[in-house]
Amino acid sequence: MGTSRKQRERQNRKIRSNASFELNIDYSLGEKIMNMVDISDKPEVFREATAQGTIKLKPRTIQLIKKDKIEKGNPLYTAKIAGILAAKKTSTLIPLCHFLPLTNVDVNVKITDKSTITVTATVKTKAQTGVEMEALVATTTGLLTVWDMTKQYEKDKKGQYPSTMIEKIIVVEKIKKRR
């Protein structure tokens, strides 16, 4: 039979991480709840991934960006820096993601129409596993940075964001080859 709620509660363990928060793990679900994939036997090869996403903003906000009138500064430049920094921190943010020695991170942030900004991140490495997560984290962080820097212009009278949206975050390309 299954375990009772009281038994599961007793089996739950609180684990302190170095990030100073508690993680409750229910061991009643079985021993193998999660694990990092062992890549020890995989060869190091050149890997590259490109991810892309968009943020929809009010046309008025796009005009303010073009005129360099955003109070916090230039969101396009700041999103580029934020994306690069985020790619380098991916293994800290995604629990089971391997730490990788990145050889290049290129983040491109551009206005693509009257209400859209597109962030594209390409990440390269020579490693035993791919860099899709790093490219996705760079792209997403760039988009969130644009939102943060422009949110005061995006709010409606109720303080909500009815038209602001991040969308279409995808891996555009993944390359794996020996050089």
C-alpha angles and dihedrals in degrees: 000000000000125000122266123246091252091052091049091049090052090048094051112105128202112222121194115215126200087254089071099243131111124245118199113210120190106215092186088081090069138275098280104064095142140342140177114252112250108235096170094117096045117102122241110252137164111276132182134176133183123199129183139189141163139224122207115216135173112277087238090059091050089052091052090052091050090050092047090241100133108124095219093051135254108346094192094057093040092050090053092054092043091051093051092049092047093052088056090052099046096112089053093051100041108054101215098032116118120241106248132194100237115209096189140004118189118183120185119192119184143158105247101180142347093295107018138084118189124205118198122183126189118189127188135192144153101231148119096264137035132270101224092116092051091052091047093048091049092050095045094046091050090053093047089050091055089050092049094049095047103034095105089062094044100055121104124219090280093052093253131127104231097162104028114100141158112217149160099034104174143154102250097187141359123195129191120175145137113250 
